[in-house]
Amino acid sequence: MFSEKVEERVIGIALKEPELADSPDFQSRYFIDDRFRAIAEALNALTSEKRTLANVWNELDNSYNQHNFPIGYEDLVALEELIGGQASFYRDLQVIKRNFLENTLQLAMVNYCQNRSQAQIDKITSAIEALNTINTCDTGELTKASQAFSDQLAGEGPVLIKTIPKLDKLFNGGLTGSKLIALGARPGLGKTAFGLNLVQAILEQNPTVHVDFFSLEMSKLEILKRLLSLQTQIPHSHLVNPTGHKLDVSKLAQAQAQILASNLQVYDSLRTLSSILAVIQAHASQYPHRYVVFIDYLGLITLEQQYQLDRYLQVSEITRQLKMCTLDYQLPIVMLSQLNRAVESRLNKAPQLADLRESGSIEQDANLVAFLYRPEKDLHKINLIVRKNREGCLGEVNFNFKGETMSFD
């Protein structure tokens, strides 16, 4: 979540290195905190060579009646003494700008609810486009990229998170950060089951990786029973209703202990995008490069503000923020999505990108888009077809599906 500490840091660095206030993105209107906005206004009003603490304080004193709060000279001295540098300045400045533009977008959405006009839609579109141009970590330098490539040549590349071997070929060896992956299917074809198969494979092959599973459709108990069925190969229906079935209690207890000891957390009460992002942001810093997120499923996420927006606009904003989250925190997010009904009316029922439900932004924002579908009447065959893959090849992976335990082999 946005913190006033970011604004404080930017102002402190600008006071220490006055020429940085000439950056086109250093605009007072971007600052939320009244004190920092006032200092930014004072810095903007002065030329670079005149931005001494004394002149900034004098400028603030002259505009006191406008701001109606005092800022002492000692406050400016304290801010100037904050530790920081140019790299963090430009990064933090983009964070501030993004926060301002996100607030602008939210206001535009509220206005649209009150006055549904093309002009209001244009404002929303403009705000989204402005947000899409922001990269909070981009200074334009290639030094880090060059070092990352050298590390890869030396065998010290990014951590590869192993999944199902058949899929790792499409993932160039495994999952890495900054990837938004969309897995789509018609209802009842096994989106959740496939997602949990991936979760189980990741936990088995990568003991230090942390997995968050956001379930917006099923309870924790339902998810647990599916995982137990996968792990023990006890039919899922026997766990849903144990009555009349002789279950291997010790085997189930051992599987439960393994799941509880794993780095898996399941959330079944988070419905808004902001609540999901808050968890992701907290865990991304705890488990850098060792963190995967699953969302089941995209169509059930709502924006925090209960705006009566067109669903297309809502999904566009949701996928945009999820994509930015993968970039900011260098983590893969796997989001499950439903397909629209158009696929059922075609002779060739193999899903296409246009079949993604509710928004073309899913196709636009995702690094990889794949679909589950059954190519024939055989209930034990389900294929995964990859229609978009920015970093790898397209193709089709065949799976044997065991309905009793909902496992993909």
Disulfide bonds with the S-S distance in Angstrom:
none
